Amino acid sequence: MFSVSTANRGNCIQVADQPPEPSSTLAAFIIVAALVFVVLLAVILE
């Protein structure tokens, strides 16, 4: 997880002057999905 996020940050720094790449969108989608999953899990456990 941490290595992936670090790699994504490196990619973002390298392509800062270029439009966002699909990989950045995919990473953001995965992060949002993980947050939603954690929230649902917390609601279920409560």
PQR file of N, CA, C, O and H, with PARSE charges and radii, in Angstrom:
ATOM      1  N   MET A   1       0.827  -1.196   0.000 -0.4000 1.5000
ATOM      2  CA  MET A   1       0.000   0.000   0.000 -0.0000 2.0000
ATOM      3  C   MET A   1       0.868   1.256   0.000  0.5500 1.7000
ATOM      4  O   MET A   1       0.710   2.138  -0.844 -0.5500 1.4000
ATOM      5  N   PHE A   2       1.801   1.321   0.975 -0.4000 1.5000
ATOM      6  CA  PHE A   2       2.632   2.515   1.100 -0.0000 2.0000
ATOM      7  C   PHE A   2       3.551   2.668  -0.106  0.5500 1.7000
ATOM      8  O   PHE A   2       3.780   3.784  -0.575 -0.5500 1.4000
ATOM      9  H   PHE A   2       1.930   0.604   1.661  0.4000 1.0000
ATOM     10  N   SER A   3       4.080   1.557  -0.609 -0.4000 1.5000
ATOM     11  CA  SER A   3       4.974   1.637  -1.758 -0.0000 2.0000
ATOM     12  C   SER A   3       4.214   2.126  -2.996  0.5500 1.7000
ATOM     13  O   SER A   3       4.755   2.869  -3.815 -0.5500 1.4000
ATOM     14  H   SER A   3       3.895   0.651  -0.229  0.4000 1.0000
ATOM     15  N   VAL A   4       2.963   1.703  -3.118 -0.4000 1.5000
ATOM     16  CA  VAL A   4       2.154   2.133  -4.259 -0.0000 2.0000
ATOM     17  C   VAL A   4       1.886   3.634  -4.185  0.5500 1.7000
ATOM     18  O   VAL A   4       2.019   4.345  -5.182 -0.5500 1.4000
ATOM     19  H   VAL A   4       2.523   1.099  -2.452  0.4000 1.0000
ATOM     20  N   SER A   5       1.506   4.115  -2.990 -0.4000 1.5000
ATOM     21  CA  SER A   5       1.212   5.540  -2.856 -0.0000 2.0000
ATOM     22  C   SER A   5       2.481   6.368  -3.101  0.5500 1.7000
ATOM     23  O   SER A   5       2.422   7.439  -3.705 -0.5500 1.4000
ATOM     24  H   SER A   5       1.399   3.538  -2.180  0.4000 1.0000
ATOM     25  N   THR A   6       3.615   5.868  -2.632 -0.4000 1.5000
ATOM     26  CA  THR A   6       4.874   6.577  -2.859 -0.0000 2.0000
ATOM     27  C   THR A   6       5.184   6.634  -4.357  0.5500 1.7000
ATOM     28  O   THR A   6       5.624   7.665  -4.866 -0.5500 1.4000
ATOM     29  H   THR A   6       3.663   4.998  -2.142  0.4000 1.0000
ATOM     30  N   ALA A   7       4.954   5.529  -5.056 -0.4000 1.5000
ATOM     31  CA  ALA A   7       5.202   5.504  -6.494 -0.0000 2.0000
ATOM     32  C   ALA A   7       4.264   6.473  -7.203  0.5500 1.7000
ATOM     33  O   ALA A   7       4.673   7.167  -8.134 -0.5500 1.4000
ATOM     34  H   ALA A   7       4.596   4.691  -4.643  0.4000 1.0000
ATOM     35  N   ASN A   8       3.011   6.521  -6.766 -0.4000 1.5000
ATOM     36  CA  ASN A   8       2.052   7.447  -7.377 -0.0000 2.0000
ATOM     37  C   ASN A   8       2.478   8.885  -7.158  0.5500 1.7000
ATOM     38  O   ASN A   8       2.337   9.711  -8.059 -0.5500 1.4000
ATOM     39  H   ASN A   8       2.680   5.957  -6.009  0.4000 1.0000
ATOM     40  N   ARG A   9       3.000   9.202  -5.977 -0.4000 1.5000
ATOM     41  CA  ARG A   9       3.462  10.565  -5.720 -0.0000 2.0000
ATOM     42  C   ARG A   9       4.621  10.903  -6.649  0.5500 1.7000
ATOM     43  O   ARG A   9       4.694  12.012  -7.178 -0.5500 1.4000
ATOM     44  H   ARG A   9       3.115   8.531  -5.245  0.4000 1.0000
ATOM     45  N   GLY A  10       5.524   9.949  -6.846 -0.4000 1.5000
ATOM     46  CA  GLY A  10       6.646  10.182  -7.752 -0.0000 2.0000
ATOM     47  C   GLY A  10       6.157  10.442  -9.162  0.5500 1.7000
ATOM     48  O   GLY A  10       6.672  11.324  -9.849 -0.5500 1.4000
ATOM     49  H   GLY A  10       5.465   9.048  -6.416  0.4000 1.0000
ATOM     50  N   ASN A  11       5.152   9.668  -9.603 -0.4000 1.5000
ATOM     51  CA  ASN A  11       4.600   9.872 -10.933 -0.0000 2.0000
ATOM     52  C   ASN A  11       3.946  11.243 -11.047  0.5500 1.7000
ATOM     53  O   ASN A  11       4.090  11.922 -12.064 -0.5500 1.4000
ATOM     54  H   ASN A  11       4.734   8.951  -9.044  0.4000 1.0000
ATOM     55  N   CYS A  12       3.229  11.649 -10.003 -0.4000 1.5000
ATOM     56  CA  CYS A  12       2.551  12.944 -10.033 -0.0000 2.0000
ATOM     57  C   CYS A  12       3.578  14.072 -10.132  0.5500 1.7000
ATOM     58  O   CYS A  12       3.353  15.056 -10.837 -0.5500 1.4000
ATOM     59  H   CYS A  12       3.113  11.097  -9.177  0.4000 1.0000
ATOM     60  N   ILE A  13       4.702  13.933  -9.428 -0.4000 1.5000
ATOM     61  CA  ILE A  13       5.737  14.968  -9.462 -0.0000 2.0000
ATOM     62  C   ILE A  13       6.351  15.023 -10.869  0.5500 1.7000
ATOM     63  O   ILE A  13       6.619  16.104 -11.393 -0.5500 1.4000
ATOM     64  H   ILE A  13       4.885  13.134  -8.856  0.4000 1.0000
ATOM     65  N   GLN A  14       6.566  13.861 -11.466 -0.4000 1.5000
ATOM     66  CA  GLN A  14       7.209  13.820 -12.784 -0.0000 2.0000
ATOM     67  C   GLN A  14       6.296  14.402 -13.865  0.5500 1.7000
ATOM     68  O   GLN A  14       6.776  15.080 -14.773 -0.5500 1.4000
ATOM     69  H   GLN A  14       6.348  12.983 -11.040  0.4000 1.0000
ATOM     70  N   VAL A  15       4.986  14.148 -13.779 -0.4000 1.5000
ATOM     71  CA  VAL A  15       4.066  14.587 -14.826 -0.0000 2.0000
ATOM     72  C   VAL A  15       3.243  15.795 -14.363  0.5500 1.7000
ATOM     73  O   VAL A  15       2.096  15.973 -14.774 -0.5500 1.4000
ATOM     74  H   VAL A  15       4.596  13.598 -13.041  0.4000 1.0000
ATOM     75  N   ALA A  16       3.849  16.619 -13.500 -0.4000 1.5000
ATOM     76  CA  ALA A  16       3.120  17.763 -12.945 -0.0000 2.0000
ATOM     77  C   ALA A  16       2.690  18.725 -14.057  0.5500 1.7000
ATOM     78  O   ALA A  16       1.646  19.367 -13.945 -0.5500 1.4000
ATOM     79  H   ALA A  16       4.781  16.473 -13.166  0.4000 1.0000
ATOM     80  N   ASP A  17       3.482  18.832 -15.124 -0.4000 1.5000
ATOM     81  CA  ASP A  17       3.171  19.780 -16.195 -0.0000 2.0000
ATOM     82  C   ASP A  17       2.262  19.167 -17.260  0.5500 1.7000
ATOM     83  O   ASP A  17       1.889  19.841 -18.219 -0.5500 1.4000
ATOM     84  H   ASP A  17       4.330  18.310 -15.215  0.4000 1.0000
ATOM     85  N   GLN A  18       1.906  17.894 -17.096 -0.4000 1.5000
ATOM     86  CA  GLN A  18       1.064  17.227 -18.079 -0.0000 2.0000
ATOM     87  C   GLN A  18      -0.323  16.983 -17.484  0.5500 1.7000
ATOM     88  O   GLN A  18      -0.479  16.978 -16.263 -0.5500 1.4000
ATOM     89  H   GLN A  18       2.209  17.346 -16.316  0.4000 1.0000
ATOM     90  N   PRO A  19      -1.323  16.781 -18.330 -0.5600 1.5000
ATOM     91  CA  PRO A  19      -2.662  16.483 -17.815  0.2800 2.0000
ATOM     92  C   PRO A  19      -2.656  15.167 -17.033  0.5500 1.7000
ATOM     93  O   PRO A  19      -1.781  14.329 -17.252 -0.5500 1.4000
ATOM     94  N   PRO A  20      -3.614  14.975 -16.131 -0.5600 1.5000
ATOM     95  CA  PRO A  20      -3.664  13.748 -15.325  0.2800 2.0000
ATOM     96  C   PRO A  20      -3.747  12.507 -16.209  0.5500 1.7000
ATOM     97  O   PRO A  20      -4.423  12.507 -17.238 -0.5500 1.4000
ATOM     98  N   GLU A  21      -3.059  11.463 -15.797 -0.4000 1.5000
ATOM     99  CA  GLU A  21      -3.081  10.217 -16.555 -0.0000 2.0000
ATOM    100  C   GLU A  21      -4.152   9.286 -15.990  0.5500 1.7000
ATOM    101  O   GLU A  21      -4.569   9.452 -14.844 -0.5500 1.4000
ATOM    102  H   GLU A  21      -2.511  11.464 -14.961  0.4000 1.0000
ATOM    103  N   PRO A  22      -4.600   8.311 -16.778 -0.5600 1.5000
ATOM    104  CA  PRO A  22      -5.605   7.357 -16.295  0.2800 2.0000
ATOM    105  C   PRO A  22      -5.175   6.671 -14.997  0.5500 1.7000
ATOM    106  O   PRO A  22      -6.019   6.362 -14.156 -0.5500 1.4000
ATOM    107  N   SER A  23      -3.873   6.430 -14.824 -0.4000 1.5000
ATOM    108  CA  SER A  23      -3.394   5.763 -13.620 -0.0000 2.0000
ATOM    109  C   SER A  23      -3.693   6.611 -12.390  0.5500 1.7000
ATOM    110  O   SER A  23      -4.015   6.071 -11.331 -0.5500 1.4000
ATOM    111  H   SER A  23      -3.187   6.681 -15.507  0.4000 1.0000
ATOM    112  N   SER A  24      -3.592   7.935 -12.516 -0.4000 1.5000
ATOM    113  CA  SER A  24      -3.899   8.818 -11.392 -0.0000 2.0000
ATOM    114  C   SER A  24      -5.386   8.738 -11.053  0.5500 1.7000
ATOM    115  O   SER A  24      -5.763   8.713  -9.881 -0.5500 1.4000
ATOM    116  H   SER A  24      -3.331   8.374 -13.376  0.4000 1.0000
ATOM    117  N   THR A  25      -6.233   8.698 -12.096 -0.4000 1.5000
ATOM    118  CA  THR A  25      -7.671   8.578 -11.874 -0.0000 2.0000
ATOM    119  C   THR A  25      -7.995   7.253 -11.216  0.5500 1.7000
ATOM    120  O   THR A  25      -8.828   7.190 -10.311 -0.5500 1.4000
ATOM    121  H   THR A  25      -5.927   8.718 -13.048  0.4000 1.0000
ATOM    122  N   LEU A  26      -7.337   6.192 -11.668 -0.4000 1.5000
ATOM    123  CA  LEU A  26      -7.568   4.871 -11.092 -0.0000 2.0000
ATOM    124  C   LEU A  26      -7.146   4.849  -9.638  0.5500 1.7000
ATOM    125  O   LEU A  26      -7.848   4.284  -8.799 -0.5500 1.4000
ATOM    126  H   LEU A  26      -6.660   6.243 -12.402  0.4000 1.0000
ATOM    127  N   ALA A  27      -6.016   5.451  -9.326 -0.4000 1.5000
ATOM    128  CA  ALA A  27      -5.537   5.494  -7.938 -0.0000 2.0000
ATOM    129  C   ALA A  27      -6.534   6.254  -7.060  0.5500 1.7000
ATOM    130  O   ALA A  27      -6.836   5.821  -5.948 -0.5500 1.4000
ATOM    131  H   ALA A  27      -5.445   5.910 -10.007  0.4000 1.0000
ATOM    132  N   ALA A  28      -7.042   7.377  -7.550 -0.4000 1.5000
ATOM    133  CA  ALA A  28      -8.017   8.155  -6.788 -0.0000 2.0000
ATOM    134  C   ALA A  28      -9.287   7.334  -6.561  0.5500 1.7000
ATOM    135  O   ALA A  28      -9.860   7.359  -5.472 -0.5500 1.4000
ATOM    136  H   ALA A  28      -6.797   7.729  -8.453  0.4000 1.0000
ATOM    137  N   PHE A  29      -9.720   6.613  -7.586 -0.4000 1.5000
ATOM    138  CA  PHE A  29     -10.920   5.782  -7.455 -0.0000 2.0000
ATOM    139  C   PHE A  29     -10.708   4.701  -6.408  0.5500 1.7000
ATOM    140  O   PHE A  29     -11.605   4.424  -5.611 -0.5500 1.4000
ATOM    141  H   PHE A  29      -9.254   6.593  -8.470  0.4000 1.0000
ATOM    142  N   ILE A  30      -9.518   4.082  -6.403 -0.4000 1.5000
ATOM    143  CA  ILE A  30      -9.219   3.036  -5.427 -0.0000 2.0000
ATOM    144  C   ILE A  30      -9.232   3.614  -4.015  0.5500 1.7000
ATOM    145  O   ILE A  30      -9.739   2.984  -3.086 -0.5500 1.4000
ATOM    146  H   ILE A  30      -8.790   4.306  -7.051  0.4000 1.0000
ATOM    147  N   ILE A  31      -8.673   4.814  -3.857 -0.4000 1.5000
ATOM    148  CA  ILE A  31      -8.650   5.452  -2.532 -0.0000 2.0000
ATOM    149  C   ILE A  31     -10.075   5.730  -2.061  0.5500 1.7000
ATOM    150  O   ILE A  31     -10.412   5.463  -0.907 -0.5500 1.4000
ATOM    151  H   ILE A  31      -8.262   5.325  -4.611  0.4000 1.0000
ATOM    152  N   VAL A  32     -10.907   6.263  -2.944 -0.4000 1.5000
ATOM    153  CA  VAL A  32     -12.296   6.562  -2.582 -0.0000 2.0000
ATOM    154  C   VAL A  32     -13.036   5.274  -2.231  0.5500 1.7000
ATOM    155  O   VAL A  32     -13.782   5.231  -1.253 -0.5500 1.4000
ATOM    156  H   VAL A  32     -10.634   6.479  -3.881  0.4000 1.0000
ATOM    157  N   ALA A  33     -12.832   4.227  -3.027 -0.4000 1.5000
ATOM    158  CA  ALA A  33     -13.488   2.950  -2.757 -0.0000 2.0000
ATOM    159  C   ALA A  33     -13.055   2.398  -1.403  0.5500 1.7000
ATOM    160  O   ALA A  33     -13.876   1.857  -0.662 -0.5500 1.4000
ATOM    161  H   ALA A  33     -12.227   4.262  -3.822  0.4000 1.0000
ATOM    162  N   ALA A  34     -11.770   2.532  -1.078 -0.4000 1.5000
ATOM    163  CA  ALA A  34     -11.267   2.049   0.215 -0.0000 2.0000
ATOM    164  C   ALA A  34     -11.902   2.829   1.359  0.5500 1.7000
ATOM    165  O   ALA A  34     -12.275   2.242   2.375 -0.5500 1.4000
ATOM    166  H   ALA A  34     -11.104   2.972  -1.680  0.4000 1.0000
ATOM    167  N   LEU A  35     -12.029   4.149   1.206 -0.4000 1.5000
ATOM    168  CA  LEU A  35     -12.652   4.966   2.254 -0.0000 2.0000
ATOM    169  C   LEU A  35     -14.108   4.562   2.449  0.5500 1.7000
ATOM    170  O   LEU A  35     -14.568   4.426   3.583 -0.5500 1.4000
ATOM    171  H   LEU A  35     -11.726   4.626   0.381  0.4000 1.0000
ATOM    172  N   VAL A  36     -14.835   4.369   1.351 -0.4000 1.5000
ATOM    173  CA  VAL A  36     -16.239   3.951   1.439 -0.0000 2.0000
ATOM    174  C   VAL A  36     -16.338   2.597   2.139  0.5500 1.7000
ATOM    175  O   VAL A  36     -17.225   2.384   2.966 -0.5500 1.4000
ATOM    176  H   VAL A  36     -14.461   4.479   0.430  0.4000 1.0000
ATOM    177  N   PHE A  37     -15.427   1.686   1.806 -0.4000 1.5000
ATOM    178  CA  PHE A  37     -15.431   0.360   2.418 -0.0000 2.0000
ATOM    179  C   PHE A  37     -15.204   0.459   3.922  0.5500 1.7000
ATOM    180  O   PHE A  37     -15.867  -0.225   4.701 -0.5500 1.4000
ATOM    181  H   PHE A  37     -14.707   1.859   1.134  0.4000 1.0000
ATOM    182  N   VAL A  38     -14.269   1.309   4.327 -0.4000 1.5000
ATOM    183  CA  VAL A  38     -13.979   1.477   5.759 -0.0000 2.0000
ATOM    184  C   VAL A  38     -15.195   2.051   6.479  0.5500 1.7000
ATOM    185  O   VAL A  38     -15.532   1.607   7.577 -0.5500 1.4000
ATOM    186  H   VAL A  38     -13.731   1.865   3.694  0.4000 1.0000
ATOM    187  N   VAL A  39     -15.854   3.036   5.867 -0.4000 1.5000
ATOM    188  CA  VAL A  39     -17.046   3.633   6.487 -0.0000 2.0000
ATOM    189  C   VAL A  39     -18.143   2.583   6.625  0.5500 1.7000
ATOM    190  O   VAL A  39     -18.761   2.469   7.683 -0.5500 1.4000
ATOM    191  H   VAL A  39     -15.580   3.397   4.975  0.4000 1.0000
ATOM    192  N   LEU A  40     -18.389   1.821   5.570 -0.4000 1.5000
ATOM    193  CA  LEU A  40     -19.418   0.779   5.635 -0.0000 2.0000
ATOM    194  C   LEU A  40     -19.075  -0.243   6.709  0.5500 1.7000
ATOM    195  O   LEU A  40     -19.952  -0.683   7.451 -0.5500 1.4000
ATOM    196  H   LEU A  40     -17.888   1.913   4.710  0.4000 1.0000
ATOM    197  N   LEU A  41     -17.808  -0.620   6.795 -0.4000 1.5000
ATOM    198  CA  LEU A  41     -17.376  -1.585   7.800 -0.0000 2.0000
ATOM    199  C   LEU A  41     -17.630  -1.039   9.205  0.5500 1.7000
ATOM    200  O   LEU A  41     -18.105  -1.767  10.076 -0.5500 1.4000
ATOM    201  H   LEU A  41     -17.095  -0.263   6.192  0.4000 1.0000
ATOM    202  N   ALA A  42     -17.320   0.224   9.426 -0.4000 1.5000
ATOM    203  CA  ALA A  42     -17.546   0.842  10.737 -0.0000 2.0000
ATOM    204  C   ALA A  42     -19.040   0.851  11.076  0.5500 1.7000
ATOM    205  O   ALA A  42     -19.421   0.588  12.217 -0.5500 1.4000
ATOM    206  H   ALA A  42     -16.935   0.816   8.718  0.4000 1.0000
ATOM    207  N   VAL A  43     -19.881   1.152  10.090 -0.4000 1.5000
ATOM    208  CA  VAL A  43     -21.328   1.177  10.322 -0.0000 2.0000
ATOM    209  C   VAL A  43     -21.837  -0.220  10.664  0.5500 1.7000
ATOM    210  O   VAL A  43     -22.675  -0.382  11.550 -0.5500 1.4000
ATOM    211  H   VAL A  43     -19.572   1.366   9.163  0.4000 1.0000
ATOM    212  N   ILE A  44     -21.329  -1.225   9.959 -0.4000 1.5000
ATOM    213  CA  ILE A  44     -21.762  -2.602  10.207 -0.0000 2.0000
ATOM    214  C   ILE A  44     -21.340  -3.061  11.594  0.5500 1.7000
ATOM    215  O   ILE A  44     -22.106  -3.732  12.285 -0.5500 1.4000
ATOM    216  H   ILE A  44     -20.647  -1.093   9.239  0.4000 1.0000
ATOM    217  N   LEU A  45     -20.126  -2.703  12.007 -0.4000 1.5000
ATOM    218  CA  LEU A  45     -19.616  -3.150  13.304 -0.0000 2.0000
ATOM    219  C   LEU A  45     -20.308  -2.429  14.454  0.5500 1.7000
ATOM    220  O   LEU A  45     -20.318  -2.936  15.576 -0.5500 1.4000
ATOM    221  H   LEU A  45     -19.504  -2.158  11.445  0.4000 1.0000
ATOM    222  N   GLU A  46     -20.884  -1.263  14.200 -0.4000 1.5000
ATOM    223  CA  GLU A  46     -21.540  -0.518  15.288 -0.0000 2.0000
ATOM    224  C   GLU A  46     -22.938  -0.993  15.561  0.5500 1.7000
ATOM    225  O   GLU A  46     -23.608  -0.461  16.446 -0.5500 1.4000
ATOM    226  H   GLU A  46     -20.876  -0.851  13.289  0.4000 1.0000
TER
END
